[in-house]
């Protein structure tokens, strides 16, 4: 083999670098707003589009509430955010157990060390950055636990509560809309702390819980059950909604929000929580499955009164 053979076999330009460069310069929000419009349009094209998507991404429609009766979906978004048949996602029992909030694949999980969260090899970001600069909230999760779950196009896209909780605060953090596919997560530094996201803070028996709903390219909207559609509209400043004086309680397994097109959810919890081995990178998970537990507060012993005999 001579030198010219080696040169011919080596690609002149790395394809991933080209895609990465295109992602940096692409008008993320403009593209996503177009997707938002198209996925909510009605017409004869809807059923063929859904059928193509099912074949392309191997979507399991046997679990869907309407099965394979595609005529019942008037828009592509209705299909994408489809509900499931009752009972197909049983929620783990137990007061001190944690249920998986989403169908997807574990990207990373572990301990928050010195305020840093592991994204991928060579990439870290801070809890404060993820939470939109809220240092007070970040301190609540010092030495706590995190879990990052990626929702692929074929997954069920509604999100559910991992434990009983009371909503305390919601923060909308504007940002980019990079793809959160595994290869971009490995390539783009601090991607989850740069993308647009919605941070939902709860009080629970296990301590503080943050559910961070991360936007991505083509994720045309993020919704919660208490506020409805949050993105769009797109804002340029971090905005907060205070729910501390309300009584918004949610049970484990309750729906709390949804992604319109695929994305990522990040759980932040306190020191008391222990994740199961199931939350290893690359493992598939489903809503309601056991993913962790936490110790229950010990009841104070009540002294037994002495009885004179």
N, C-alpha and C positions, 0 to 999 in steps of 0.2 A: 504493500500500500504506500503510495507516494503522498506528498504534502497536499497536492491538489485534490486528492480524493477526500482527505480529512476536511479540508475547507468546504467542499461541496456538501458534505454530510452534516456540517454544523449549521444550524439556522442563523441567518444574518441578524435577525431581530427576534428576541424572545416574545412569544405571543402574549404571555401573561403580563409582561411589561407594557405592551401596547394597550391591552384591556385596562390595566391599572391607570395608565395615563389618560385614557378616554374617560374613565370614571371620575378622575380628578377635575377634568374640564367640562364634563357633561352638565347641562342645566337640570339638576336632580328634581327640583320642585316643579319645574315646568313640565317635565316628562310625567311626573307622578300626577299632576293635575289633569293631564290628558287621559291617563289611565283611569282616574277617578270618574271622569265624564263617561268614558266608553263603558266601563263596568256597570254603570247605572242606566244605560240606555236599554230600551225595549225594542224588540223587532224580530224578524224571522232569522236573523243571524245568531241570536242568543243560543238556541239549542245546538246548532253545529259547532259553535265556539266551545260550549261546555263539553260536547262529545269529544272534540279534538283534545281538550285539556285533560280529560279523564284518561284518554289513550296515551297521551304524551307523558304524563306523570304517574300513570298507574294508580289512579285514585280508587280506593275501596269504597264503593257506593253501597255495599251491603249494610254498612253501619248507619247510613244516613236515614233521617226520619222519613223521607219520601222515597227511599230506595233509589231505583234507577228511573223513576218517573220524572224525567227532566222537564216535562211540560209545566210542572208546578213552579219552576223557577223562572220568574219573569225577567230577571236581569242576571248577568254573570255574577254580580256581587252577592245576590241572594244564594246562589249555588256555593260560592266560595266561603261564605260565612254560615253554611248550612248547619242545622242542628242535628243531633244524633238521636237514634232510637233510645227510648227509655231503658235503662239498665245495662247498656253496653259499656259504660264507664263507671263501675261500682267504686264508691269512695271508701277508703280504708277506715275502719272503726278505731275508736280510742281517743280519749281526750288529749293525750300527749303525743299523738302521731301526726305526721305531716304528709299531706297528699300532694302528688305532682300537680302543678297548675296548668300544664299544657301537654299536648301531644307533640313530640319532636325528638331531637337528638341532643344529648348532652354535649355542649361545646367544652366547658371547663367547670370545675367546682373545687372548693377547698376553703382554706382559711384566709381571712383578710389580715395580712401581716404588715404592720407599720403603715396602715392606711392604703395599702396597695392591693389591687386585684389583678390576678393573672389573666391575660387575654389569650396569648399564644406564645410560642417560643420567641423570646426576644422582645416581647411587648407586654408592658404593664400600664395600668392607669390608676388614678387615685379615686377613692370613694367620693371625695369632695368634687372632683371633676364630673363623675357620673351623676351626682345629685345636683348638678347645676350651680356649684359653688357654695352650697349650704353647709358650712363647717359644723354648725350645731348638730344637724342631722347626721353628718358623717361620723361624729364622735360617738353617736349611739351604736355604731357598728364596729367600733374598735375591737380588734381581735375576734370579730365575729366570723360568720360563714357566708359564702356566696355560691350561687349555682347559676350557670348560663345555659339556657335551652334554646336551640335553634329550631324554628318551625319551617319546614320545607314546603314547597307548593302543594304536595299531596296531603299534607296533614290537616287535621281538624283545627280550625283557627279561633275557637272561642277559648277564653282564659278563665280559670276557676280558682277559688280561694284554697290555699293549702291548709288553713286552720281557721277556727272561729276568730273573728277579728272585728275591730271597730275602726272605721276610717277616721284618720286624724288630719291629713293634709294631702293635697295634690299639687304637683309642680309640673308645668309645661316648659320644657327646655328646647328652644329652637336650635337648629343645626343643619348639617348636611344630610344627605340621604344616600350614603354609600351602600352598595349591596352588602349584605351580611352573610353571604355564602361563605363556606369554610375557607376557600382560597383567599378571599379578600380580608377575612379576619386575621389570617396569618401574615398578610402583606401590609395592611394599613395600620399604622400606629394609633392607639387610643380610639379605635373606630367607634366603640360604644359610647365613649365620652365626647364624640364629635357629632354623631348623628342626632337628629331630632328625637326627643323621647318624652314620655310621660311618666313621672315618678309618683307612685301612690304609697303613702305611708300609713301604716296601721299599728294599733296597739293590740297585743295578743297575750295569751298565757305564757307564751315562750319568750316574751319581750318584744322589742320593736321588729316590725316586718316592713320591708320596702319591696314593692313589685315595680320593676322598671320596664316599661314597654318601649322598646327601641324601634324607631321607624327605619325604613330602608327604601331604596329605589323601587318604585311601583307600589309601595305601601301607601295607597292613596288616602288612607284615613285610619286613625286610632280612635276607638270608642271605649267608654266605660258605662256601666249600667246606671251610675248616678249622675253623670254629666252629659251623656250622649256623645255626639261627635265632637272631638277635641281638635283633631287635625284633619283637614283644613278647618278654619283659615290658618294661614301661616303667620306666626308672629316673629318679631325680631328681638324681643326681650323676654327674659325669664318671667313667667307669671305664676302666682301662687293662689290657691284656693284653700281657705281655712275651714275645716269641717270639725274642729275640736269642740264646738258648742252644739253639734248636731248629734243625732242618735242613729247614725248609719252603721248598723251591725250586719255582719254577713257570716253565714255558717260555712263550715268546711264543705267544699264542693260546690258552693253557689257560684254562678257565673258572675265575673266581675268586669269583663271587657272582651274586646275582640280586635283582631287585626284584619283589615281589608287588604288582602294579599299578604305574603309570608314575611316573617321577621324573626325577632329574638326577644325573649323575656329573661330578665335577670332578677333573681331573688337575693335579698340581703337579709340576714338574720343575726341575732345576738350570739354571745359566747356559749350559751347553754345548749344550743342546737347541735345535734350530731347527724351528719348525712350518712345514708347507707352506701354500701359499695356500688349499688346500682347507678349512682351518680358519677360514674367514671366517663371521661371523654370518649365519645363514639357510641355510647349505649343509647338505644332507643327507649323512650319513656312514653307513658300515656297518662292522661288525666285521671286522677283519683288513686293512682298507685302509691304505695308506701315509699317515701323517699328519705324520711328522717324521723327523729323523735326528740323529745326534750323532757327533763325531769319535772315532775309535778312538785309544787311547794309542799313541804312537809307540814302536816297539821301538828299543832302543839298538843302535847299530851295533857289530858285533863286528870288532875289528881283525884284518886278515889277517896271519898271521905271515910274516915275510920268509924267503925261501929263499935260502941262499947258493949261488951257482953258480960 
